[in-house]
Amino acid sequence: MTGDNEPGLQQSIHRFLNSEGESIATDMEQSFTSYNSNLEHEYHNKFIPLNVVPERTGTQKQKSHSEKVHSAKKIIFSPKKRRDSAQLKKHLRQTENRANDLVRQSTNSFTRGLMPLVDYNLALKIAFDTKIEVAEIQKTKQNKGFLLEQKQQLIQQAVEQLQEFDQPASQGWYGDLVHAKLLLAQNQYEIARVNQDRDAQQFALEAISKNSAEYYAIRNIEAQVGEADLSEYRRALSSVNNANQELDLFYQNTKNDTASFETYERRLEEIKTDINWMASNGAGLGRADLLDLSKAHLSYAKGKYSLNNNRKGRSQELFTESMQYAKAAWNLRANQYYPAGTASLHDVTSSWLMWKAAGTELADLKTTDSQSIDKELNVGLDQMLNLADSIRDRRGRLDSDVSLVHCLKNSEKLSDYKRKLSD
């Protein structure tokens, strides 16, 4: 190459890099525009089983056209933005791979009888929520409806598998089958809502109402005769309350149904009382972490009710209580019970999810330092990640439990990337 050709070559490279910068900016802008346009309604209920937490949703302010142009210009001319966008793309691939691993491993564990239905449902929910978020940012053909259809097939397979377990000695079998049918109806409702098919939504809501009532009736009887633990009973109780809320939203019923919530609250109080009684009598079902989680669930439910009735001051107090109880339960499980072998990695993870939900609700009220809450939660998640990576023997369902922690960590990092690129 001669010296006379070098200026022309440099100009060509310069033009190529500029065009690459514009392409990255366009891709990122389209991704975030898609993400913003698919946000859910603030009060929509996602039917998460209460052994974890009810899900929260939020609203996000849309950018104006001028703001979008300004943001695109910053990405085009900022090398840091280009680096961040490349890191985001890499992280999206890693996050999707983690979610796919979680789906595959949890399905394998469930079909082999190594994982109960409720844990399988949690794994599917975390995995598919993560896949949906990735797809919305990437603006791929795998949209939310498509991914929910995939999830529907897996739940349908679970229903069919449970139907084959009809044996005289299958304790709790019928309750699990009804619960699986309820999960199937809930997911079908989500699909119909995404497709804006109101008739299909109404049909799914009828199935939800019917199955939640039956699910609660079965677990209530089992709890009375000692065949179902209080977590199962609380989960069934939550399903009825969630169904009633969703019916009110669907039919735009603005009446404040205090009687329904008072029944729900009273029964949660009874669960807490029962666990407290067991604790005072030295029973294993009254262990301190179970009592703390029961208090956390009760405070959380009260906080959501107060928030929906515009009592923000009271809801702040209740969410603070819930976060403190959930954090105490997590500390016991992570630092005392797990090292002693009396709590699983999944137990530690589920208590962290309760802690996160209460902390997020509290931070959303804009009355506390959300950064300090996020910092504590990230420290806890990193500790769980260390526990997960220290596991060498991953027979049984441990691969799935480890993937669940990694999937949560990738999802948290994805949220950090989005915040940085939206600044």
C-alpha positions as CSV (number, residue, x, y, z in Angstrom):
1,M,0.0,0.0,0.0
2,T,1.4,3.4,-1.0
3,G,1.2,6.5,1.1
4,D,-1.0,8.2,-1.6
5,N,-3.8,5.7,-0.9
6,E,-3.9,6.1,2.9
7,P,-6.0,9.2,3.1
8,G,-8.7,7.7,0.9
9,L,-8.6,4.5,2.9
10,Q,-9.0,6.4,6.2
11,Q,-12.0,8.3,4.8
12,S,-13.6,5.0,3.8
13,I,-13.1,3.6,7.3
14,H,-14.4,6.8,8.8
15,R,-17.6,6.6,6.7
16,F,-18.0,2.9,7.6
17,L,-17.7,3.6,11.3
18,N,-20.2,6.5,11.1
19,S,-22.7,4.2,9.3
20,E,-22.2,1.6,11.9
21,G,-22.9,4.1,14.7
22,E,-26.1,5.2,12.9
23,S,-27.2,1.5,12.6
24,I,-26.6,0.9,16.3
25,A,-28.5,4.0,17.3
26,T,-31.4,3.1,15.1
27,D,-31.5,-0.5,16.5
28,M,-31.4,0.7,20.1
29,E,-34.0,3.4,19.5
30,Q,-36.4,0.9,17.9
31,S,-35.9,-1.5,20.7
32,F,-36.7,1.0,23.5
33,T,-39.6,2.4,21.6
34,S,-41.0,-1.1,21.3
35,Y,-40.3,-1.7,25.0
36,N,-42.1,1.5,26.0
37,S,-45.1,0.8,23.8
38,N,-45.7,-2.6,25.4
39,L,-45.9,-1.6,29.0
40,E,-48.8,-3.1,31.1
41,H,-51.6,-1.4,32.9
42,E,-50.5,-0.4,36.5
43,Y,-53.2,-2.5,38.2
44,H,-53.1,-5.6,36.1
45,N,-52.8,-8.8,38.2
46,K,-50.4,-11.4,36.9
47,F,-51.6,-14.3,39.1
48,I,-48.3,-15.2,40.7
49,P,-48.7,-17.9,43.4
50,L,-48.5,-16.3,46.9
51,N,-45.7,-18.6,48.0
52,V,-43.6,-16.1,46.1
53,V,-45.2,-12.7,45.7
54,P,-47.9,-10.9,43.8
55,E,-46.3,-9.2,40.9
56,R,-46.1,-5.5,40.6
57,T,-46.4,-3.5,37.3
58,G,-45.7,0.1,36.6
59,T,-46.1,2.9,34.0
60,Q,-43.4,4.6,32.2
61,K,-43.5,8.0,30.5
62,Q,-43.2,7.9,26.8
63,K,-40.5,10.0,25.2
64,S,-41.4,12.8,22.9
65,H,-40.2,12.9,19.3
66,S,-37.6,15.5,20.0
67,E,-36.3,13.6,23.0
68,K,-36.0,10.5,20.8
69,V,-34.0,12.4,18.2
70,H,-31.8,13.9,20.9
71,S,-31.2,10.4,22.4
72,A,-30.4,8.9,19.0
73,K,-27.9,11.7,18.3
74,K,-26.2,11.0,21.6
75,I,-25.8,7.4,20.8
76,I,-24.5,8.1,17.3
77,F,-21.8,10.5,18.5
78,S,-20.9,8.9,21.8
79,P,-18.4,6.0,21.8
80,K,-19.6,5.1,25.3
81,K,-23.1,4.7,24.0
82,R,-21.8,2.4,21.2
83,R,-20.0,0.3,23.8
84,D,-23.0,0.1,26.0
85,S,-25.3,-1.0,23.2
86,A,-22.8,-3.7,22.2
87,Q,-22.7,-4.9,25.8
88,L,-26.5,-4.9,26.0
89,K,-26.7,-7.0,22.9
90,K,-24.3,-9.5,24.4
91,H,-26.1,-9.5,27.7
92,L,-29.5,-10.1,25.9
93,R,-28.1,-13.2,24.3
94,Q,-26.7,-14.5,27.6
95,T,-30.0,-13.7,29.4
96,E,-32.1,-15.6,26.8
97,N,-29.7,-18.6,27.0
98,R,-30.1,-18.6,30.8
99,A,-33.9,-18.5,30.5
100,N,-33.9,-21.3,28.0
101,D,-31.7,-23.4,30.3
102,L,-34.2,-22.8,33.1
103,V,-37.2,-23.9,31.0
104,R,-35.4,-27.0,29.9
105,Q,-34.0,-28.0,33.3
106,S,-37.2,-27.3,35.3
107,T,-39.3,-29.2,32.7
108,N,-37.0,-32.2,33.0
109,S,-37.1,-32.1,36.8
110,F,-40.9,-31.8,36.9
111,T,-41.5,-34.6,34.4
112,R,-39.2,-36.9,36.4
113,G,-41.2,-36.1,39.6
114,L,-38.3,-34.2,41.2
115,M,-40.1,-30.8,41.4
116,P,-43.6,-30.0,42.7
117,L,-46.0,-28.1,40.5
118,V,-45.7,-24.8,42.4
119,D,-41.9,-24.7,42.0
120,Y,-42.2,-25.6,38.4
121,N,-44.7,-22.8,37.8
122,L,-42.3,-20.3,39.5
123,A,-39.5,-21.4,37.2
124,L,-41.6,-21.1,34.1
125,K,-42.8,-17.7,35.2
126,I,-39.4,-16.3,35.8
127,A,-38.0,-17.8,32.6
128,F,-40.8,-16.7,30.3
129,D,-41.1,-13.2,31.8
130,T,-37.3,-12.8,31.1
131,K,-37.7,-14.2,27.5
132,I,-40.6,-11.8,26.9
133,E,-38.5,-8.8,28.2
134,V,-35.6,-9.8,26.0
135,A,-37.9,-10.2,22.9
136,E,-39.5,-6.8,23.4
137,I,-36.1,-5.1,23.7
138,Q,-34.7,-6.9,20.6
139,K,-38.0,-6.4,18.7
140,T,-37.9,-10.0,17.4
141,K,-40.6,-12.1,15.9
142,Q,-40.9,-14.0,19.1
143,N,-43.4,-11.5,20.6
144,K,-45.2,-11.9,23.9
145,G,-48.2,-13.8,22.5
146,F,-45.9,-16.3,20.8
147,L,-43.9,-17.0,24.0
148,L,-47.1,-17.3,26.1
149,E,-48.3,-20.0,23.6
150,Q,-45.1,-21.9,24.3
151,K,-45.6,-21.6,28.0
152,Q,-49.2,-22.8,27.5
153,Q,-48.0,-26.0,25.9
154,L,-45.8,-26.8,28.8
155,I,-48.6,-26.2,31.3
156,Q,-50.9,-28.3,29.2
157,Q,-48.3,-31.1,29.4
158,A,-48.2,-30.7,33.1
159,V,-52.0,-31.1,33.4
160,E,-51.9,-34.2,31.3
161,Q,-49.0,-35.7,33.4
162,L,-50.9,-35.0,36.6
163,Q,-54.0,-36.6,35.2
164,E,-52.1,-39.9,35.0
165,F,-51.2,-39.8,38.7
166,D,-54.8,-40.8,39.7
167,Q,-53.9,-43.4,42.3
168,P,-55.4,-44.1,45.8
169,A,-52.2,-43.2,47.6
170,S,-51.6,-39.9,45.7
171,Q,-52.0,-37.5,48.6
172,G,-52.7,-34.0,47.4
173,W,-52.9,-35.2,43.8
174,Y,-56.4,-33.8,43.0
175,G,-55.5,-30.4,44.4
176,D,-52.4,-30.2,42.2
177,L,-54.5,-31.2,39.2
178,V,-57.0,-28.4,39.9
179,H,-54.1,-26.0,40.5
180,A,-52.5,-26.9,37.1
181,K,-55.9,-26.3,35.4
182,L,-56.1,-22.9,37.1
183,L,-52.6,-22.0,35.9
184,L,-53.6,-23.1,32.4
185,A,-56.7,-20.8,32.5
186,Q,-54.6,-17.9,33.9
187,N,-52.1,-18.2,31.1
188,Q,-54.9,-18.4,28.5
189,Y,-56.3,-15.2,29.9
190,E,-52.9,-13.5,29.4
191,I,-52.8,-14.7,25.8
192,A,-56.4,-13.4,25.1
193,R,-55.5,-10.1,26.7
194,V,-52.4,-9.7,24.5
195,N,-54.5,-10.6,21.5
196,Q,-57.2,-8.2,22.6
197,D,-59.8,-10.9,22.4
198,R,-62.4,-10.0,24.9
199,D,-64.6,-13.0,24.4
200,A,-61.6,-15.3,25.0
201,Q,-60.8,-13.3,28.1
202,Q,-64.3,-13.7,29.5
203,F,-64.2,-17.4,28.8
204,A,-60.8,-17.7,30.6
205,L,-62.0,-15.7,33.5
206,E,-64.9,-18.0,34.1
207,A,-62.5,-20.9,34.2
208,I,-60.2,-19.0,36.6
209,S,-63.1,-18.3,38.9
210,K,-64.3,-21.9,38.9
211,N,-60.9,-23.5,39.3
212,S,-59.7,-21.0,42.0
213,A,-62.8,-21.7,44.1
214,E,-62.3,-25.5,43.8
215,Y,-58.6,-25.2,44.5
216,Y,-59.3,-23.3,47.7
217,A,-62.0,-25.8,48.8
218,I,-59.7,-28.7,48.4
219,R,-56.7,-27.2,50.2
220,N,-59.0,-25.9,53.0
221,I,-60.2,-29.5,53.7
222,E,-56.7,-30.9,53.4
223,A,-55.4,-28.2,55.8
224,Q,-58.1,-29.1,58.4
225,V,-57.1,-32.8,58.4
226,G,-53.3,-32.1,58.3
227,E,-52.7,-33.2,54.6
228,A,-51.8,-29.7,53.3
229,D,-49.3,-27.3,54.8
230,L,-50.2,-23.7,55.4
231,S,-48.2,-22.5,52.4
232,E,-50.5,-24.5,50.1
233,Y,-53.5,-23.2,51.9
234,R,-52.3,-19.6,51.6
235,R,-51.6,-20.1,47.9
236,A,-55.1,-21.3,47.3
237,L,-56.6,-18.5,49.3
238,S,-54.6,-16.0,47.3
239,S,-55.9,-17.5,44.0
240,V,-59.5,-16.7,45.0
241,N,-58.6,-13.1,46.0
242,N,-56.7,-12.7,42.7
243,A,-59.6,-14.0,40.7
244,N,-62.0,-11.6,42.4
245,Q,-59.7,-8.7,41.6
246,E,-59.3,-9.6,38.0
247,L,-63.1,-10.0,37.6
248,D,-63.6,-6.5,39.0
249,L,-61.0,-5.1,36.6
250,F,-62.4,-6.9,33.6
251,Y,-66.0,-5.7,34.2
252,Q,-64.8,-2.3,35.4
253,N,-66.4,-2.7,38.8
254,T,-65.3,0.4,40.8
255,K,-67.1,-0.7,43.9
256,N,-64.7,-1.1,46.9
257,D,-65.3,-4.7,47.9
258,T,-64.1,-4.5,51.5
259,A,-66.0,-7.7,52.5
260,S,-63.9,-9.9,50.1
261,F,-60.6,-8.4,51.3
262,E,-61.6,-8.6,55.0
263,T,-62.2,-12.3,54.5
264,Y,-58.8,-12.7,52.8
265,E,-57.1,-10.7,55.5
266,R,-58.8,-12.6,58.3
267,R,-57.7,-16.0,56.9
268,L,-54.1,-14.7,56.5
269,E,-54.2,-13.7,60.1
270,E,-55.4,-17.2,61.0
271,I,-52.4,-18.7,59.2
272,K,-50.0,-16.4,61.1
273,T,-51.7,-17.4,64.3
274,D,-51.4,-21.1,63.5
275,I,-47.7,-20.8,62.7
276,N,-47.1,-18.8,65.9
277,W,-48.8,-21.5,67.9
278,M,-46.6,-24.2,66.3
279,A,-43.6,-22.1,67.1
280,S,-44.5,-21.8,70.7
281,N,-44.9,-25.6,70.9
282,G,-41.6,-26.4,69.2
283,A,-43.1,-27.7,66.0
284,G,-41.0,-27.6,62.8
285,L,-43.8,-25.9,60.9
286,G,-43.5,-23.0,63.3
287,R,-39.8,-22.3,62.4
288,A,-38.8,-18.7,62.6
289,D,-38.4,-18.2,58.8
290,L,-41.9,-19.5,58.1
291,L,-43.3,-17.2,60.7
292,D,-41.5,-14.2,59.3
293,L,-42.7,-15.0,55.7
294,S,-46.3,-15.4,57.0
295,K,-46.0,-11.9,58.5
296,A,-44.5,-10.6,55.3
297,H,-47.3,-11.9,53.2
298,L,-49.9,-10.5,55.5
299,S,-48.3,-7.0,55.6
300,Y,-47.8,-7.1,51.8
301,A,-51.5,-7.9,51.2
302,K,-52.6,-5.1,53.5
303,G,-50.2,-2.7,51.9
304,K,-51.6,-3.4,48.4
305,Y,-55.1,-2.9,49.6
306,S,-54.2,0.4,51.3
307,L,-52.4,1.5,48.1
308,N,-55.4,0.7,46.0
309,N,-57.5,2.8,48.3
310,N,-55.1,5.8,48.1
311,R,-53.8,5.5,51.6
312,K,-50.2,5.9,50.7
313,G,-49.0,6.7,54.2
314,R,-50.4,3.5,55.6
315,S,-49.3,1.4,52.6
316,Q,-45.7,2.7,53.2
317,E,-45.8,1.5,56.8
318,L,-47.1,-1.9,55.7
319,F,-44.6,-2.4,52.8
320,T,-41.8,-1.5,55.2
321,E,-43.0,-4.2,57.6
322,S,-43.3,-6.7,54.8
323,M,-39.8,-5.9,53.6
324,Q,-38.3,-6.2,57.0
325,Y,-40.0,-9.6,57.7
326,A,-39.0,-11.0,54.3
327,K,-35.4,-9.8,54.7
328,A,-35.3,-11.5,58.2
329,A,-36.6,-14.7,56.7
330,W,-34.0,-14.5,53.9
331,N,-31.2,-13.9,56.4
332,L,-32.2,-17.0,58.4
333,R,-32.3,-19.2,55.4
334,A,-29.2,-17.9,53.6
335,N,-26.9,-17.6,56.7
336,Q,-28.2,-20.2,59.1
337,Y,-30.5,-22.8,57.6
338,Y,-28.8,-23.3,54.2
339,P,-25.3,-23.9,55.7
340,A,-26.9,-26.4,58.1
341,G,-28.7,-28.2,55.3
342,T,-32.2,-27.4,56.5
343,A,-33.1,-25.0,53.7
344,S,-32.7,-25.4,50.0
345,L,-31.4,-22.9,47.4
346,H,-34.9,-22.6,46.2
347,D,-36.1,-21.7,49.8
348,V,-33.5,-18.9,49.9
349,T,-34.5,-17.7,46.4
350,S,-38.3,-17.6,47.2
351,S,-37.7,-15.5,50.3
352,W,-35.5,-13.1,48.3
353,L,-38.3,-12.7,45.8
354,M,-40.7,-11.7,48.6
355,W,-38.1,-9.3,50.0
356,K,-37.7,-7.7,46.5
357,A,-41.4,-7.3,45.9
358,A,-42.0,-5.5,49.1
359,G,-38.9,-3.3,48.6
360,T,-39.9,-2.4,45.1
361,E,-43.4,-1.4,46.2
362,L,-41.9,0.8,48.9
363,A,-39.4,2.4,46.5
364,D,-42.2,3.2,44.0
365,L,-43.9,5.3,46.6
366,K,-41.0,7.8,46.3
367,T,-40.9,8.1,50.1
368,T,-37.6,6.3,50.7
369,D,-34.1,5.8,49.2
370,S,-34.7,3.3,46.4
371,Q,-31.0,3.1,45.7
372,S,-30.2,1.8,49.2
373,I,-33.0,-0.8,48.8
374,D,-31.7,-1.9,45.4
375,K,-28.1,-2.1,46.8
376,E,-29.2,-4.4,49.7
377,L,-31.2,-6.6,47.3
378,N,-28.2,-6.9,44.9
379,V,-25.9,-7.8,47.7
380,G,-28.3,-10.6,48.7
381,L,-28.6,-11.8,45.1
382,D,-24.9,-11.9,44.7
383,Q,-24.6,-14.0,47.9
384,M,-27.2,-16.4,46.4
385,L,-25.2,-16.5,43.2
386,N,-22.1,-17.5,45.2
387,L,-24.1,-20.3,46.9
388,A,-25.4,-21.5,43.6
389,D,-21.9,-21.5,41.9
390,S,-20.4,-23.4,44.9
391,I,-22.7,-26.4,44.3
392,R,-20.8,-29.1,42.5
393,D,-23.2,-32.1,42.7
394,R,-26.2,-31.0,40.7
395,R,-28.2,-34.2,40.6
396,G,-31.9,-34.1,41.0
397,R,-33.4,-30.7,40.5
398,L,-30.3,-28.6,41.6
399,D,-29.5,-27.6,38.0
400,S,-32.9,-25.9,37.7
401,D,-32.5,-24.1,41.1
402,V,-29.0,-22.8,40.1
403,S,-30.4,-21.6,36.7
404,L,-33.2,-19.8,38.5
405,V,-30.7,-17.7,40.5
406,H,-28.6,-17.0,37.4
407,C,-31.7,-16.0,35.4
408,L,-32.7,-13.6,38.2
409,K,-29.2,-12.1,38.2
410,N,-29.2,-11.6,34.4
411,S,-32.6,-10.0,34.6
412,E,-31.4,-7.5,37.2
413,K,-28.3,-6.7,35.1
414,L,-30.6,-6.1,32.1
415,S,-32.6,-3.6,34.1
416,D,-29.4,-1.7,35.0
417,Y,-28.4,-1.6,31.3
418,K,-31.8,-0.2,30.3
419,R,-31.6,2.5,33.0
420,K,-28.1,3.5,31.7
421,L,-29.1,3.7,28.1
422,S,-32.3,5.6,28.8
423,D,-30.5,8.4,30.7
